[in-house]
């Protein structure tokens, strides 16, 4: 499952990052609550994310709250997903559990089916395609760690139509 330069998939990290920025660039800040509930950890996440566009967030801001990704409500996850994907692409050696948490969020496992369904409904087809490319990239980047989880996640993201 290597990334090819045939136009169907970005051939490198930089082109994938560019596609993420392009496809999610006009995303609007959510009108729904960002977080799924209220707790101390949620309030800390709000301190980082409130009134911020995903494109303004840096990996260094997301890494300390890497395990808090699961606290985002589906609309919040949909909006901030590109920031977490870019953090993974641009700072892979530093992002700790962000890739694992992304794969959990992007896989409809028992207990998070409704959350996953809500996430899928707020992503456009182009965004789903880019998320699929990201998952494929992650599987290629570290197959020993991610191949199985990526395969599970990819099963839920339709192949983009061939042109």
Helices and strands as residue ranges (DSSP letters): H 13-24, H 40-49, G 54-56, H 59-63, G 66-71, H 74-90, H 98-105, H 113-122, H 125-141, H 143-154
